[in-house]
């Protein structure tokens, strides 16, 4: 096979490499995000029970041996959990970075992860099992492929530094990227929330591409579109997660997304899914969605910053109510990808996985909330095994699911508490369309118990999801110390009637039916919730 080093070698014919026949709405997906190097190495192993992953702090700094064949081996495991789509961390040839985001050859699978044939086989087998595949694409930067002439290059008020030399004659690939004029050359970002620094600067040693309206930036967009169209044609992946979109910026991302969307439409793949990592507050995330209609979704960082801390008792539920009250209604076809934790832990001084230090009740509340809340839920690999990684660096939350000191053990048991609870809530989400597609409304709650963890502030959060004639109520108690009596008070007449209990995480919950009145001084639905309980109700139509 000819070695591909230039985009001029890529086939210009419009085609789609073995696309899947999956036709369900993306709103119905449950995404499983895995880091290739940390998931599985493809060896036949025996699962053991452990609350922690494999690998000490030193070993987790470098490659551990996970690969594409390892993912192939565990497809039934992922599907059995209830997940319907797999988001793969970047698999293109990297600098010596296990995470995959430091790409030096954009046209080749990293041999440490496998081959192009391994990738094609994985995608094909996923499609046969009804699993979609999402490729993690890097557009903001290349790997550390060249030197600055200066020895110290922090970002300094937009000052341009001098290009020095390429680190190798072989990289970057495609060769069109071997043009110093295509890079910003502003040095490393110091303040990640300052503009224009966060747009112009390098993310650590990774070299950022031009992303403005210049001719060089337009050339970058053209090269990137050619690269990733090639991967669509070669593999038939179902969507892209776009890394570091906040740093790439709206103009450059819009050019890229529109190029990909234009191609997939021509190729007949109209449900190709594009979502972006916009690590910011709600306003900027919404701006990306407003300015780029062809973008399907952004990752919901504001929700991620709130919910785990609500469950840990560090944030009051009123903060989430405020977020949802001010959150703009999304345009048709746009959504958010929701999550509790991930591989980056942005802005956290101490990195920790969601299960770290949580009780079973807290974990169950978090998973239940994620699967009932608006958006497409995304699970981070190992959550279903209760991995509790914690430390000062991201490596601490990127544990291995397979042993590094032997070839006999891994962590893929399906009989533990964490796996079963995720499986249970995924089944509930799939059974009730309102939980994936339903209209969302925060409901008023009158709390009748005053001695709660948050003092005079409320601990109960209630909301509804409505889709056609299906109406669901979700009521959560974020207090850790005692039962709370409350009156959930929906105002609309549509809520009036009988509700049946679909799920309660309390062993003391004996009520199977609840009555909602929307008139009179006792209007509402009376509930008594245990600490960290989530109660899911469904209206009985005609009653």
C-alpha positions as CSV (number, residue, x, y, z in Angstrom):
1,X,0.0,0.0,0.0
2,X,1.3,3.5,-0.9
3,X,2.4,5.5,2.0
4,X,0.1,8.5,2.3
5,X,1.9,11.8,3.2
6,X,-0.1,14.4,1.3
7,X,-3.8,15.3,1.0
8,X,-3.2,15.3,-2.8
9,X,-3.0,11.5,-2.5
10,X,-6.5,11.3,-1.0
11,X,-9.4,10.1,-3.1
12,X,-11.7,13.0,-4.0
13,X,-14.7,10.8,-4.9
14,X,-17.8,11.2,-2.7
15,X,-18.4,8.0,-0.9
16,X,-19.0,6.7,2.6
17,X,-17.0,3.7,3.9
18,X,-19.4,1.0,5.0
19,X,-21.9,3.3,6.8
20,X,-24.0,1.7,9.5
21,X,-27.7,0.9,9.0
22,X,-28.5,2.3,12.5
23,X,-31.4,4.7,12.2
24,X,-32.3,5.7,15.8
25,X,-32.3,9.3,16.9
26,X,-29.1,10.5,18.5
27,X,-31.3,11.7,21.4
28,X,-31.7,8.0,22.2
29,X,-28.0,7.3,22.5
30,X,-26.0,6.5,25.6
31,X,-22.3,7.1,25.0
32,X,-19.4,5.2,26.5
33,X,-16.2,7.2,26.4
34,X,-13.0,5.2,26.6
35,X,-9.3,6.0,26.5
36,X,-7.8,3.4,24.1
37,X,-4.5,3.1,26.0
38,X,-6.3,2.4,29.3
39,X,-9.3,0.3,28.3
40,X,-8.0,-3.2,27.3
41,X,-5.0,-4.7,25.6
42,X,-6.7,-7.6,23.8
43,X,-5.3,-10.4,26.0
44,X,-7.7,-13.1,27.4
45,X,-7.9,-12.2,31.0
46,X,-10.1,-13.0,34.1
47,X,-12.1,-10.2,35.7
48,X,-11.5,-9.5,39.3
49,X,-13.3,-7.2,41.8
50,X,-11.6,-4.0,42.8
51,X,-12.6,-0.4,43.7
52,X,-9.5,0.9,42.0
53,X,-7.9,0.6,38.5
54,X,-4.5,-0.7,37.6
55,X,-1.3,1.4,37.4
56,X,0.5,3.5,39.9
57,X,1.2,7.2,39.4
58,X,4.5,6.6,37.5
59,X,3.2,4.0,35.1
60,X,0.1,6.0,34.3
61,X,2.3,8.8,32.8
62,X,3.1,6.8,29.8
63,X,1.7,4.1,27.4
64,X,0.2,1.1,29.1
65,X,-0.8,-1.0,26.1
66,X,-4.5,-0.7,25.5
67,X,-5.5,-1.0,21.8
68,X,-8.2,-1.3,19.2
69,X,-8.3,-5.1,19.6
70,X,-9.0,-4.7,23.3
71,X,-12.1,-2.6,22.5
72,X,-13.2,-5.3,20.0
73,X,-13.0,-7.9,22.7
74,X,-15.3,-6.0,25.0
75,X,-18.1,-4.8,22.7
76,X,-20.7,-7.1,24.4
77,X,-19.6,-5.8,27.8
78,X,-20.3,-2.2,26.6
79,X,-23.6,-3.1,25.0
80,X,-24.6,-5.1,28.1
81,X,-24.1,-2.0,30.2
82,X,-26.8,-0.3,28.2
83,X,-24.6,1.9,26.1
84,X,-25.3,2.4,22.4
85,X,-22.4,4.4,21.1
86,X,-18.6,4.3,21.7
87,X,-16.5,7.4,21.7
88,X,-12.9,6.5,21.1
89,X,-10.0,8.7,22.3
90,X,-7.8,9.8,19.4
91,X,-6.1,6.9,17.6
92,X,-3.9,8.7,15.0
93,X,-0.1,8.5,15.2
94,X,1.1,10.6,18.1
95,X,4.1,12.0,19.7
96,X,4.9,9.9,22.7
97,X,1.6,10.8,24.4
98,X,-0.7,7.9,25.4
99,X,-3.8,10.2,25.4
100,X,-3.7,10.6,21.7
101,X,-4.2,14.4,21.4
102,X,-0.6,15.2,20.2
103,X,-0.9,14.1,16.6
104,X,2.1,14.1,14.3
105,X,0.6,12.0,11.5
106,X,-3.0,12.8,10.8
107,X,-3.3,10.1,8.0
108,X,-2.2,7.0,9.9
109,X,-3.4,4.9,12.8
110,X,-0.9,4.9,15.6
111,X,0.8,1.4,15.5
112,X,0.7,1.3,19.3
113,X,-3.1,1.2,19.0
114,X,-3.3,-1.1,16.0
115,X,-3.7,-0.8,12.3
116,X,-6.2,0.7,9.8
117,X,-7.5,-2.9,9.3
118,X,-8.1,-3.2,13.1
119,X,-10.0,0.1,13.1
120,X,-12.2,-0.9,10.2
121,X,-12.9,-4.2,11.8
122,X,-13.9,-2.6,15.0
123,X,-16.2,-0.1,13.4
124,X,-17.8,-2.9,11.3
125,X,-18.4,-5.1,14.4
126,X,-19.8,-2.2,16.4
127,X,-22.3,-1.6,13.6
128,X,-23.3,-5.3,13.5
129,X,-24.1,-5.0,17.2
130,X,-26.1,-1.8,16.8
131,X,-23.3,0.3,18.4
132,X,-22.4,3.7,16.8
133,X,-18.7,4.8,16.8
134,X,-17.6,8.4,17.5
135,X,-14.1,9.5,16.4
136,X,-12.3,12.0,18.7
137,X,-10.9,14.6,16.2
138,X,-8.1,17.1,16.9
139,X,-8.4,20.3,14.8
140,X,-6.9,23.0,17.0
141,X,-3.3,21.9,17.0
142,X,-0.7,19.4,15.9
143,X,1.7,17.6,18.2
144,X,5.0,19.0,19.4
145,X,6.5,18.7,15.9
146,X,8.7,21.8,15.8
147,X,10.9,24.1,18.0
148,X,10.6,27.8,18.6
149,X,13.8,29.7,18.1
150,X,13.4,31.3,21.5
151,X,14.1,29.2,24.6
152,X,11.1,30.6,26.6
153,X,7.8,31.2,24.9
154,X,4.9,32.0,27.3
155,X,2.0,33.9,25.8
156,X,2.8,37.6,26.0
157,X,0.0,39.9,24.8
158,X,-0.1,38.4,21.3
159,X,3.6,38.6,20.6
160,X,4.6,36.4,17.7
161,X,7.6,34.1,18.4
162,X,10.1,32.9,15.8
163,X,9.8,29.5,14.1
164,X,13.0,27.5,14.7
165,X,13.3,24.0,13.2
166,X,11.2,20.9,12.5
167,X,11.9,18.2,15.1
168,X,11.9,15.5,12.4
169,X,12.0,15.2,8.6
170,X,9.1,12.8,8.8
171,X,6.5,14.9,10.6
172,X,4.0,16.5,10.6
173,X,1.9,14.6,8.1
174,X,0.3,15.6,5.8
175,X,3.2,17.5,4.4
176,X,0.9,20.5,3.8
177,X,1.3,21.1,7.6
178,X,5.1,21.6,7.1
179,X,4.5,25.3,6.6
180,X,5.4,27.6,9.6
181,X,2.9,30.1,8.3
182,X,0.0,27.8,9.2
183,X,0.7,28.1,13.0
184,X,-0.1,30.9,15.4
185,X,3.4,30.9,17.0
186,X,2.2,32.9,20.1
187,X,3.7,30.6,22.8
188,X,2.0,28.6,25.5
189,X,-1.3,29.7,27.1
190,X,-1.0,31.0,30.6
191,X,-4.6,32.1,31.3
192,X,-7.0,29.6,29.6
193,X,-10.1,31.9,30.0
194,X,-8.5,35.1,28.6
195,X,-9.2,36.3,25.1
196,X,-7.5,36.3,22.6
197,X,-4.9,34.3,24.5
198,X,-7.0,31.2,24.6
199,X,-7.5,31.4,20.8
200,X,-4.0,32.2,19.8
201,X,-1.8,30.3,22.3
202,X,-0.5,26.8,22.4
203,X,-2.0,24.2,24.8
204,X,1.2,23.4,26.6
205,X,3.7,22.1,24.0
206,X,1.0,21.4,21.3
207,X,1.3,23.8,18.4
208,X,-1.9,25.7,17.6
209,X,-3.0,26.2,14.0
210,X,-4.0,29.6,12.5
211,X,-7.7,29.9,13.3
212,X,-8.7,33.5,12.2
213,X,-9.9,34.8,8.8
214,X,-6.5,34.9,7.2
215,X,-5.6,33.0,4.0
216,X,-3.4,30.7,6.1
217,X,-6.3,29.9,8.4
218,X,-8.5,29.1,5.4
219,X,-5.7,26.7,4.2
220,X,-5.7,25.0,7.6
221,X,-9.4,24.5,7.3
222,X,-9.1,23.0,3.9
223,X,-6.4,20.6,5.0
224,X,-8.3,19.5,8.1
225,X,-11.5,18.9,6.2
226,X,-9.6,16.7,3.7
227,X,-8.0,14.7,6.5
228,X,-11.2,13.9,8.4
229,X,-13.3,13.3,5.3
230,X,-10.6,10.7,4.5
231,X,-11.3,9.0,7.8
232,X,-15.1,9.0,7.3
233,X,-14.6,7.4,3.9
234,X,-12.1,4.8,5.2
235,X,-13.9,3.7,8.3
236,X,-17.6,4.6,8.2
237,X,-17.6,6.2,11.7
238,X,-20.9,7.7,12.8
239,X,-19.8,11.0,14.3
240,X,-17.0,13.3,15.5
241,X,-16.3,14.7,18.9
242,X,-14.3,17.8,18.2
243,X,-11.5,18.5,20.7
244,X,-10.6,21.9,22.1
245,X,-13.3,23.8,20.2
246,X,-13.1,26.7,22.6
247,X,-9.5,27.3,21.6
248,X,-10.1,26.7,17.9
249,X,-12.8,29.4,17.9
250,X,-16.1,29.9,16.2
251,X,-15.0,31.0,12.7
252,X,-12.5,28.1,12.2
253,X,-14.9,25.5,13.8
254,X,-17.7,26.7,11.6
255,X,-15.6,26.3,8.4
256,X,-14.7,22.8,9.5
257,X,-18.1,21.7,10.6
258,X,-19.8,23.0,7.5
259,X,-17.2,21.2,5.3
260,X,-17.8,17.9,7.1
261,X,-21.6,18.4,7.0
262,X,-21.6,19.3,3.3
263,X,-19.6,16.1,2.6
264,X,-21.7,13.7,4.7
265,X,-24.9,15.1,3.2
266,X,-23.6,14.5,-0.3
267,X,-22.6,11.0,0.7
268,X,-26.1,10.3,2.0
269,X,-25.2,10.2,5.7
270,X,-27.6,12.8,7.0
271,X,-27.4,11.8,10.6
272,X,-23.7,12.1,11.0
273,X,-23.2,13.6,14.5
274,X,-20.9,16.5,15.3
275,X,-20.4,17.7,18.9
276,X,-17.8,19.9,20.3
277,X,-15.8,20.3,23.5
278,X,-16.5,23.9,24.6
279,X,-15.1,24.0,28.1
280,X,-16.8,27.1,29.4
281,X,-20.0,28.5,30.8
282,X,-23.4,28.4,29.2
283,X,-23.1,31.7,27.3
284,X,-20.1,30.7,25.2
285,X,-21.4,27.2,24.6
286,X,-24.7,28.7,23.4
287,X,-22.9,31.1,21.2
288,X,-21.2,28.1,19.4
289,X,-24.5,26.5,18.9
290,X,-26.2,29.7,17.6
291,X,-23.3,30.6,15.3
292,X,-22.8,27.1,13.9
293,X,-26.3,25.6,13.1
294,X,-24.6,22.5,11.5
295,X,-23.1,21.6,15.0
296,X,-25.4,19.0,16.7
297,X,-24.3,19.5,20.2
298,X,-21.7,20.8,22.7
299,X,-20.5,19.0,25.8
300,X,-22.4,20.2,28.9
301,X,-19.6,21.5,31.2
302,X,-21.8,23.8,33.3
303,X,-23.9,20.7,34.3
304,X,-20.7,18.7,35.0
305,X,-19.3,21.5,37.3
306,X,-22.5,21.5,39.3
307,X,-24.0,18.0,39.7
308,X,-21.2,16.0,41.3
309,X,-20.6,18.8,43.8
310,X,-24.3,18.9,44.5
311,X,-24.2,15.2,45.3
312,X,-21.1,15.8,47.5
313,X,-23.0,18.6,49.4
314,X,-20.7,21.4,48.2
315,X,-23.2,23.1,45.9
316,X,-26.9,23.9,46.6
317,X,-29.5,22.6,44.1
318,X,-30.7,26.2,43.6
319,X,-27.6,26.7,41.5
320,X,-28.9,24.1,39.0
321,X,-32.3,25.7,39.0
322,X,-30.8,29.0,38.2
323,X,-28.8,27.5,35.3
324,X,-31.8,25.8,33.8
325,X,-34.0,28.9,34.3
326,X,-31.6,31.0,32.2
327,X,-30.6,28.3,29.8
328,X,-31.8,29.2,26.3
329,X,-34.0,26.7,24.5
330,X,-32.0,24.9,21.9
331,X,-32.7,25.0,18.2
332,X,-34.3,21.9,16.7
333,X,-31.8,19.1,16.2
334,X,-29.3,20.5,18.7
335,X,-28.6,19.0,22.1
336,X,-26.0,18.7,24.8
337,X,-23.8,15.7,25.8
338,X,-24.0,15.4,29.5
339,X,-21.5,13.8,31.8
340,X,-20.4,13.5,35.5
341,X,-16.7,13.1,35.0
342,X,-14.1,12.5,32.3
343,X,-10.4,12.3,31.5
344,X,-9.5,16.0,31.8
345,X,-11.1,17.3,35.1
346,X,-10.7,20.9,33.8
347,X,-10.3,23.5,36.5
348,X,-10.0,21.1,39.3
349,X,-7.0,21.3,41.6
350,X,-7.6,17.8,42.8
351,X,-8.7,15.5,40.1
352,X,-11.2,12.8,41.1
353,X,-13.5,10.4,39.4
354,X,-17.2,10.6,40.1
355,X,-17.4,7.5,42.3
356,X,-14.4,8.7,44.4
357,X,-15.5,8.9,48.1
358,X,-19.2,8.5,47.3
359,X,-21.7,6.2,49.1
360,X,-23.8,3.8,47.1
361,X,-26.8,6.1,47.6
362,X,-24.9,9.1,46.2
363,X,-23.6,7.2,43.2
364,X,-27.1,5.9,42.4
365,X,-28.6,9.4,42.6
366,X,-25.9,10.8,40.3
367,X,-26.4,8.1,37.6
368,X,-30.2,8.3,37.9
369,X,-30.1,12.1,37.5
370,X,-27.8,11.9,34.5
371,X,-30.1,9.4,32.7
372,X,-33.3,11.4,33.4
373,X,-31.9,14.9,32.7
374,X,-32.1,16.5,29.2
375,X,-29.2,15.7,26.9
376,X,-27.3,12.7,25.6
377,X,-25.7,11.0,28.6
378,X,-22.0,10.0,28.4
379,X,-20.3,7.6,30.7
380,X,-16.6,7.6,31.3
381,X,-15.0,4.2,31.2
382,X,-14.5,2.5,34.6
383,X,-17.4,4.3,36.2
384,X,-19.3,1.0,36.0
385,X,-16.6,-0.6,38.0
386,X,-16.6,2.1,40.7
387,X,-13.1,3.3,39.9
388,X,-12.2,6.0,42.4
389,X,-9.1,7.6,41.0
390,X,-8.0,10.7,42.7
391,X,-4.8,12.9,42.5
392,X,-3.2,16.1,41.4
393,X,-2.8,15.2,37.7
394,X,-5.1,13.9,35.0
395,X,-3.2,10.6,35.0
396,X,-4.8,9.8,38.3
397,X,-8.2,9.5,36.7
398,X,-7.0,7.6,33.7
399,X,-6.5,4.2,35.3
400,X,-6.1,1.0,33.4
401,X,-8.9,-1.6,33.3
402,X,-6.3,-4.4,32.8
403,X,-3.4,-5.4,35.0
404,X,0.1,-4.1,34.1
405,X,2.1,-6.5,36.1
406,X,0.4,-9.7,34.8
407,X,-1.6,-10.8,31.7
408,X,-4.3,-12.6,33.7
409,X,-6.5,-9.9,35.4
410,X,-8.8,-7.2,34.3
411,X,-11.9,-5.2,35.6
412,X,-14.8,-6.2,33.5
413,X,-17.2,-7.9,35.9
414,X,-20.9,-7.4,35.3
415,X,-22.2,-8.5,38.7
416,X,-21.1,-5.5,40.8
417,X,-23.3,-2.7,42.2
418,X,-22.1,0.0,39.9
419,X,-22.5,-2.0,36.7
420,X,-26.0,-3.1,37.7
421,X,-27.2,0.4,38.6
422,X,-26.1,1.9,35.3
423,X,-27.7,-1.0,33.5
424,X,-30.9,-0.4,35.4
425,X,-31.1,3.3,34.7
426,X,-30.1,2.8,31.1
427,X,-33.1,0.4,30.7
428,X,-35.4,2.9,32.3
429,X,-34.2,5.7,29.9
430,X,-34.8,3.4,26.9
431,X,-38.2,2.4,28.0
432,X,-39.6,5.9,28.4
433,X,-39.2,8.2,25.5
434,X,-39.9,11.3,27.6
435,X,-36.5,10.8,29.3
436,X,-34.6,11.2,26.1
437,X,-36.7,13.5,24.0
438,X,-39.1,15.1,26.4
439,X,-39.7,18.8,27.1
440,X,-38.1,19.8,30.4
441,X,-39.6,21.9,33.2
442,X,-38.3,22.7,36.7
443,X,-41.1,22.3,39.3
444,X,-41.7,24.3,42.5
445,X,-41.1,22.4,45.7
446,X,-42.4,23.3,49.2
447,X,-40.2,21.6,51.7
448,X,-41.9,20.7,55.0
449,X,-38.7,19.7,56.8
450,X,-36.4,22.5,58.0
451,X,-33.5,20.7,59.5
452,X,-31.6,19.8,56.4
453,X,-28.0,20.0,55.4
454,X,-28.4,23.3,53.4
455,X,-30.0,25.1,56.4
456,X,-32.8,27.2,55.1
457,X,-32.0,26.4,51.5
458,X,-33.9,23.7,49.6
459,X,-32.5,20.2,49.1
460,X,-35.2,18.8,46.8
461,X,-35.0,19.3,43.1
462,X,-38.0,18.3,41.0
463,X,-38.5,18.4,37.2
464,X,-40.7,16.9,34.6
465,X,-40.1,15.4,31.1
466,X,-43.0,15.4,28.7
467,X,-43.2,13.8,25.3
468,X,-46.5,13.6,23.5
469,X,-48.8,11.9,26.0
470,X,-46.0,10.6,28.2
471,X,-45.4,12.6,31.4
472,X,-42.6,11.8,33.9
473,X,-41.8,13.4,37.2
474,X,-38.3,13.1,38.7
475,X,-37.8,14.2,42.3
476,X,-34.3,14.2,43.9
477,X,-33.2,14.7,47.5
478,X,-29.7,16.1,47.7
479,X,-29.6,16.2,51.5
480,X,-27.3,13.8,53.3
481,X,-28.7,13.9,56.8
482,X,-32.4,12.9,57.0
483,X,-35.7,12.3,55.4
484,X,-37.4,15.3,53.8
485,X,-41.1,15.8,53.4
486,X,-42.0,17.9,50.5
487,X,-44.8,19.1,48.3
488,X,-44.0,19.2,44.6
489,X,-46.3,21.8,43.2
490,X,-46.8,21.8,39.4
491,X,-49.1,24.5,38.2
492,X,-50.4,23.2,35.0
493,X,-53.7,21.2,34.8
494,X,-51.9,18.6,32.6
495,X,-50.1,17.3,35.8
496,X,-53.4,16.6,37.6
497,X,-54.1,12.9,38.1
498,X,-52.5,9.6,39.2
499,X,-48.8,8.7,38.9
500,X,-47.2,5.3,39.2
501,X,-43.8,4.8,40.7
502,X,-41.3,3.6,38.1
503,X,-38.2,3.7,40.3
504,X,-37.2,4.7,43.8
505,X,-33.7,4.3,45.2
506,X,-35.1,4.1,48.8
507,X,-35.7,0.6,50.3
508,X,-38.4,2.3,52.5
509,X,-40.5,3.6,49.6
510,X,-43.7,1.5,49.7
511,X,-46.0,3.8,47.8
512,X,-46.7,2.6,44.3
513,X,-49.1,5.4,43.3
514,X,-49.2,9.1,43.9
515,X,-52.0,11.6,43.3
516,X,-51.4,15.1,42.0
517,X,-53.9,17.9,42.6
518,X,-53.5,21.3,40.9
519,X,-56.2,23.2,42.9
520,X,-56.6,24.1,46.5
521,X,-54.2,24.8,49.3
522,X,-52.8,21.2,49.4
523,X,-52.3,21.2,45.6
524,X,-49.3,19.2,44.5
525,X,-47.9,15.8,45.2
526,X,-46.7,14.9,48.7
527,X,-43.5,13.0,48.9
528,X,-41.1,11.7,51.7
529,X,-37.6,11.3,50.5
530,X,-34.7,9.5,52.1
531,X,-31.2,11.1,51.9
532,X,-29.9,11.0,48.3
533,X,-33.1,9.4,47.0
534,X,-34.3,9.8,43.5
535,X,-38.0,9.1,42.7
536,X,-39.2,8.6,39.1
537,X,-42.9,8.7,38.5
538,X,-45.0,8.3,35.3
539,X,-48.5,9.7,34.9
540,X,-51.2,7.1,34.3
541,X,-53.0,8.3,31.3
542,X,-56.8,8.7,31.7
543,X,-56.6,9.0,35.5
